[in-house]
Amino acid sequence: MAEFTMELNDEQREVRDWLHGFAADVIRPAAAEWDEREETPWPVIQEAAKLGIYSLDFYAQQYFDPTGLGIPMAMEELFWGDAGIALSIVGTGLAAVGVLANGTEEQIGTWIPQMYGDVNDVKVAAFCSSEPDAGSDVASMRTRAVYDEAKDEWILNGTKTWATNGGIANVHVVVAVVDPELGSKGHASFIVPPNTPGLSQGQKFKKHGIRASHTAEVVLEDARVPGSCLLGGKEKLDERLARARERAKAGGERVKNAAMATFEASRPAVGAMAVGTARAAYEVALDYAKTREQFGRPIIDNQGVAFQLADMRTSIDAARLLVWRASWMAISGKQFTAAEGSMSKLFASETAKKVTAQAVQILGGNGYTREYPVERMHRDAAIYTIFEGTSEIQRLVIARTLSGMSIR
Ligand SMILES: Cc1cc2nc3c(=O)[nH]c(=O)nc-3n(C[C@H](O)[C@H](O)[C@H](O)COP(=O)(O)OP(=O)(O)OC[C@H]3O[C@@H](n4cnc5c(N)ncnc54)[C@H](O)[C@@H]3O)c2cc1C
């Protein structure tokens, strides 16, 4: 197990600088255009694929970095470039993790390459869990998967919403109910292969921020997938359901804890995205404050402005430390006894919202226009307190973990 360190090693520094170059030279210059177009930036994804940044290899290398800092460092740099474009690049990785975490070796080998496509024909993937009536309350999910034993096929019916890359993905990972009696313990994940009849895109959302990232409904109408598309396989599912039924009788704590541990481990990655956006806005504001003159001197000469910048940087560094701590805990298999993963996501996402608003204020009228990037960063930052569990849900998780009580 690697010791916790705040110092990147030589190899990590090299990767960080390489990613920063890509974010500065390719992502940032394209950000305003794709934000206005509200479309997936395929040419930028293709460029990332050519360099090896858009690939399972790259993602897996960062994911398995023994210090735990690979993913947060990569997320921070890419999202520093632009949040919407970066999400278009890493969205597939989030779906791939769903397969890596629950799939068999064969499923991983078959489907993950199809999620990325190849350099000349890049593809994306989507992870579809949320539904119109099941956002924070995942247990109220209604999309149903029914097994047709005669054909060894699963039949999926329901409507998923808010799916990043939903409908344009080559491969969709869909979470569905296989046993309605068991609540969230009766859910299973399925691969929906390319061109499956019965899967279609519903409405595409016009959003406040991260507009270069495609977000849409995914409608499943008698979508049939082969038995082999059940992640983990039928035998494992049957065993898991049997155990869940037993535990439901006995109280159900252990299954709940296993699911919580998975979330604790994935939330710091979203915190790192937020740190990237916050840092980007802070840097623009710092530069602006040093050069913009009013009353015959740079505006940073006023404590009212300088102290804001001091607070912004302090919060960003504190957020990064929480993210790195939780990422290190996840890779080291440490127990999240104080919901440290949720803490990092909560603090970093609230920091991004606050810091980007302060940046808009420091740029004055210019901050309010699309001539300057902080307006976009401020819109983008609002997503971090919503997806992967809202701030309220993070507080709920932290409070429950600290108290051991089922606070509502
Ligand atoms: C741009 C975008 C991309 C997304 N990408 C994906 C994706 O790829 N795949 C996917 O499956 N989902 C995705 N989501 C969905 C996202 O995870 C949900 O929006 C989020 O979980 C919140 O659910 P909701 O929108 O239904 O809000 P609700 O759950 O309806 O919450 C509304 C408000 O009520 C509060 N609230 C709810 N319950 C409680 C409670 N018990 N205590 C206190 N407050 C509470 C919430 O905090 C929130 O402020 C995405 C969402 C967006 C906007």
The ligand as an ORCA input file, in Angstrom:
! r2SCAN-3c Opt
* xyz 0 1
  C     -26.096     17.179    -16.694
  C     -26.464     15.956    -15.962
  C     -25.845     14.751    -16.265
  C     -26.217     13.586    -15.608
  N     -25.648     12.383    -15.982
  C     -26.179     11.239    -15.503
  C     -25.766      9.979    -16.041
  O     -24.895      9.900    -16.925
  N     -26.384      8.853    -15.599
  C     -27.342      8.892    -14.636
  O     -27.861      7.846    -14.271
  N     -27.734     10.078    -14.084
  C     -27.187     11.240    -14.501
  N     -27.605     12.451    -13.984
  C     -28.662     12.457    -12.959
  C     -28.211     12.987    -11.609
  O     -27.426     12.041    -10.945
  C     -29.497     13.382    -10.846
  O     -29.972     14.575    -11.433
  C     -29.244     13.578     -9.371
  O     -28.995     12.346     -8.749
  C     -30.448     14.242     -8.668
  O     -31.656     13.630     -8.989
  P     -32.888     14.534     -9.450
  O     -32.432     15.418    -10.532
  O     -34.022     13.634     -9.744
  O     -33.251     15.448     -8.209
  P     -34.182     15.068     -6.967
  O     -33.729     13.772     -6.392
  O     -35.594     15.211     -7.354
  O     -33.804     16.233     -5.942
  C     -34.355     17.546     -6.020
  C     -33.869     18.339     -4.813
  O     -34.358     17.717     -3.601
  C     -33.265     17.427     -2.748
  N     -33.514     16.175     -2.011
  C     -33.996     14.999     -2.503
  N     -34.070     14.079     -1.518
  C     -33.633     14.692     -0.384
  C     -33.453     14.268      0.961
  N     -33.732     13.025      1.352
  N     -32.984     15.174      1.861
  C     -32.689     16.439      1.484
  N     -32.822     16.896      0.227
  C     -33.279     16.032     -0.701
  C     -32.069     17.264     -3.684
  O     -30.855     17.449     -2.986
  C     -32.349     18.358     -4.701
  O     -31.908     19.591     -4.204
  C     -27.210     13.639    -14.595
  C     -27.817     14.865    -14.274
  C     -27.475     15.997    -14.949
  C     -28.196     17.281    -14.623
*
